[in-house]
Structures are given as structure tokens and as C-alpha cells.
């Protein structure tokens, strides 16, 4: 018996010549937007495999495109800011959030490895004072750590039972669908750690520069000196952190 999603995907094909490149791209775009609304990761995976086979498009390419749509959908579901003057800026903020920063890409990639590889889970737990930069990823990491206390393998359906927030669920789905290169896992792991360390140091540097500006504004010479010393130290750490593969705590 054909499912509702299967029917809609078949309906979207009508009137399209899939041998025509433009029609094919239009259909893929419409089909992937349809799959954004499928809550079951298993069901979504079935349709992605069917699309890959029937359209002769790699599964990885479809997953990558779908991930972008899932991110957009997650951002659009976020509640509007409570402060009145921020409301007008919301569309611009959403557009910025939809484009992932280097740190966010690293957080997603690292969690994907953490979900799927026991060696990475052990290595990451052994990182001193490790934490993710952005709160949603840190929450998922903490939930995953608790999950693996009772499970040896990552089963997304079981893990999702622990998450009540729709946005976090969408984020977990997007992370789970990432593809990693089995031949360069350690290199990817170290790259992700370096990216997070740099982002962490950049946050601290921005805070120190703000402190310096404020201290200079009010004529606080001691505060200015302390801020300058902190800035110099952080810049040195940022230079030496390239190639280190450790993560510092704020």
C-alpha cells in the first residue's frame, strides 16, 4: 500500500521530464522539501535511497541538500524574540543562522562522529574541560553521554525518545545524516577540535576587547592594562593552538 509521502512524491513527478536537467533539479528540490516534514529518520532514509537510485544522484548529495533544508526549517520554528526592537531584525537573523559558521559545522561533525564511533566517544570524554561552543550542541552532547551510559550503539529512534524539544530533534536528525570519511576519522576529529578551540578563544578575545574599550571609556588604567594583557595572552594561544587539537574552556 502506498504511503501518503510516496503518493506526494509520485504526484510531484507528474508533468516533469526527468531526463531534462532543469526538471530533474526542480523535482529533487520539491521532493527534499517534502521529506523535511517526515518525522521518521528511517522512513526518510528509505525515500532518499529510492530517489538516489531512480534519479541517479548520490545518496550523500541528497543528504547534504536535505540537511540544509532541515536547518532552515529548524530556524523558522524558533520563537520570535521577546524584546520589541529585535522583532524587525528577525528575518535577517534567521538568514544568518541558516548559514552555518565554521564552529557550528565542527560541532555537527564532531557530534556525528561521537554518535557513531566508540573510539571518538572515549577520546572526547578524555578531553579536559571539554564543552561545545553553542548551547544546543552542548545539550545534545550531554544527552548523548547519558544515552551511551546505557547503550553501546547509537539508535536514533531510541535517542529521540529522550528529547522533547522539536528544534533539538531536527538538529539531531541533521547531524545523524552527515557522512564522514572512514579513512580520515582521526584527522577529521582533530580538525573539529581545533576549530572549536579557535572559536572559543575568539569569543574570549572579543570579550577582552570589549572590556578594554569600556575601561578606556571610563579612564580605568588598571582595567585597561589587565585587558591588554589578556588580549596579548589570548592572541598567543590562538597562534599556538594551530595543530594542538585540544579544547580550552571559557
C-alpha atoms as one frame of an Amber mdcrd trajectory, in Angstrom:
protein
   0.000   0.000   0.000   1.391   3.408  -0.979   2.093   5.845   1.853   0.979
   9.468   1.853   4.564  10.611   1.330   5.047   8.112  -1.500   1.898   9.456
  -3.161   3.065  13.072  -2.875   6.494  12.224  -4.297   4.850  10.454  -7.230
   2.468  13.395  -7.687   5.399  15.818  -7.824   6.797  13.852 -10.789   3.736
  14.440 -12.920   4.358  16.662 -15.919   8.128  16.611 -15.449  10.654  15.205
 -17.891  13.302  13.815 -15.563  15.705  13.433 -18.489  15.667  17.220 -18.638
  18.226  18.682 -16.228  16.079  21.606 -15.069  13.003  19.428 -14.493  15.135
  16.938 -12.612  16.608  19.612 -10.326  13.174  21.110  -9.708  11.776  17.711
  -8.778  14.684  16.944  -6.425  14.186  20.288  -4.686  10.438  19.696  -4.271
  10.940  16.087  -3.104  13.521  17.040  -0.473  11.278  19.793   0.866   8.576
  17.132   1.180  10.940  14.904   3.168  11.657  17.714   5.639   8.175  17.042
   7.053   8.822  13.312   7.553   9.466  12.793  11.265  10.813   9.246  10.993
  14.533   9.117  10.141  14.113   5.529   8.927  11.250   6.449   6.595  13.198
   9.442   5.311  16.196   7.226   4.639  14.053   4.828   2.570  12.834   7.653
   0.335  16.333   9.106  -0.001  17.629   5.754  -1.209  14.750   5.485  -3.701
  15.435   8.972  -5.013  19.134   8.217  -5.310  18.502   5.058  -7.324  15.748
   6.406  -9.567  17.387   9.746 -10.314  20.995   8.529 -10.423  22.075  11.067
  -7.823  24.409  10.097  -4.995  22.812   9.452  -1.622  25.408  11.707   0.034
  24.476  14.666  -2.205  20.791  14.270  -1.356  21.535  14.033   2.369  23.682
  17.175   2.242  20.933  19.149   0.493  18.270  17.809   2.844  20.376  18.805
   5.821  20.347  22.429   4.646  16.553  22.332   4.359  16.269  20.815   7.839
  18.390  23.646   9.236  16.172  26.224   7.511  13.053  24.545   8.881  14.538
  24.471  12.383  15.403  28.166  12.259  11.913  29.114  11.050  10.352  27.258
  14.001  12.326  29.275  16.545  10.174  31.635  18.628  10.264  35.346  17.874
  12.470  37.469  20.183  10.704  38.930  23.206  12.420  42.328  23.046  10.391
  44.656  20.851  13.271  46.328  18.994  14.650  42.926  17.928  11.470  41.897
  16.110  12.198  43.916  12.989  15.643  42.310  12.704  14.335  38.749  12.924
  14.321  37.922   9.178  17.957  38.999   8.847  18.966  36.997  11.906  17.248
  33.904  10.535  19.129  34.248   7.278  22.413  34.426   9.146  21.587  31.400
  11.279  20.719  29.317   8.247  24.325  29.698   7.041  26.439  27.682   9.458
  29.639  29.079  10.898  32.864  27.071  10.890  32.352  26.364  14.592  28.798
  25.075  14.022  29.965  22.814  11.197  32.648  21.476  13.509  30.124  20.913
  16.293  27.848  18.960  13.960  30.679  16.909  12.519  32.066  16.110  15.952
  28.685  15.016  17.292  28.171  12.835  14.222  31.457  11.040  14.966  30.508
  10.869  18.649  27.188   9.233  17.787  28.704   6.592  15.541  32.216   5.729
  16.749  33.111   4.328  20.171  36.762   5.396  19.836  35.721   9.001  19.335
  33.414   8.846  22.349  36.304   7.695  24.525  38.691  10.300  23.110  36.246
  13.165  23.543  35.411  12.226  27.126  39.125  12.298  27.871  39.435  15.886
  26.653  39.961  18.082  29.740  37.107  20.501  30.440  35.574  19.874  27.031
  32.394  21.697  26.032  30.667  22.776  22.836  30.503  26.441  21.864  26.759
  26.713  21.277  24.190  25.625  23.841  22.056  23.312  21.621  25.083  21.200
  20.745  26.210  21.064  24.364  22.744  19.892  25.406  22.767  17.163  22.740
  26.261  16.129  23.838  25.137  15.812  27.455  22.057  13.823  26.440  24.179
  11.573  24.235  26.683  10.984  27.035  23.835   9.868  29.295  22.429   7.733
  26.457  25.713   5.881  25.941  25.879   5.076  29.636  23.093   2.573  28.871
  23.697   1.778  25.191  26.644   0.546  23.138  25.252   1.594  19.751  23.513
   4.762  18.592  19.924   4.130  17.521  18.352   7.442  16.610  14.785   6.360
  17.408  15.796   5.411  20.954  17.821   8.585  21.418  14.993  10.802  20.165
  12.769   9.447  22.926  14.958  11.420  25.338  14.378  14.726  23.532  11.160
  16.716  23.857  12.246  19.847  22.013  11.323  19.872  18.296  14.290  22.039
  17.370  16.746  19.720  19.065  15.111  16.738  17.384  15.540  18.350  13.963
  19.140  19.152  14.799  19.850  15.551  15.863  18.346  14.276  12.601  20.524
  16.636  10.568  23.633  15.565  12.495  22.844  11.873  12.188  22.557  12.169
   8.406  26.047  13.631   7.981  28.532  11.433   6.140  32.139  11.030   7.313
  35.187   9.549   5.619  36.121   6.310   7.370  39.722   6.640   6.162  40.358
  10.012   7.793  38.366   9.850  11.025  41.229  10.916  13.294  42.140  13.826
  11.041  38.515  14.981  10.997  38.305  14.645  14.769  41.428  16.772  15.306
  40.240  19.373  12.777  36.916  19.700  14.602  38.667  20.152  17.937  40.972
  22.821  16.537  38.029  24.685  15.021  36.208  24.701  18.367  39.315  25.797
  20.234  39.813  28.706  17.869  36.163  29.728  18.180  36.397  29.534  21.965
  39.482  31.737  22.016  37.849  34.196  19.614  34.894  34.537  21.996  37.244
  35.286  24.883  39.209  37.745  22.742  36.042  39.631  21.790  35.062  39.841
  25.457  38.516  41.151  26.422  38.421  43.772  23.665  35.023  44.926  24.902
  36.434  45.186  28.429  39.353  47.255  27.097  37.005  49.667  25.337  34.895
  50.091  28.466  37.940  50.554  30.718  39.349  53.171  28.317  35.996  54.950
  28.180  35.811  55.407  31.953  39.545  56.062  32.392  40.292  52.846  34.292
  44.033  52.427  33.694  44.315  49.243  35.746  41.384  47.671  33.930  42.860
  48.702  30.584  46.207  47.143  31.461  44.586  43.879  32.561  42.515  43.761
  29.383  45.564  44.373  27.195  47.469  41.589  28.963  44.543  39.234  28.453
  44.325  40.144  24.756  48.039  39.508  24.248  47.800  36.153  26.039  44.767
  35.073  24.022  46.398  36.014  20.719  49.407  33.920  21.646  47.136  30.997
  22.496  45.341  31.367  19.173  48.640  31.198  17.318  49.936  28.205  19.276
  46.627  26.336  19.167  47.009  25.602  15.450  47.857  21.927  15.335  47.257
  21.321  19.040  43.903  19.516  18.919  42.860  20.437  22.475  39.854  22.435
  23.559  40.025  25.125  26.201  37.218  26.141  28.496  35.799  29.643  28.740
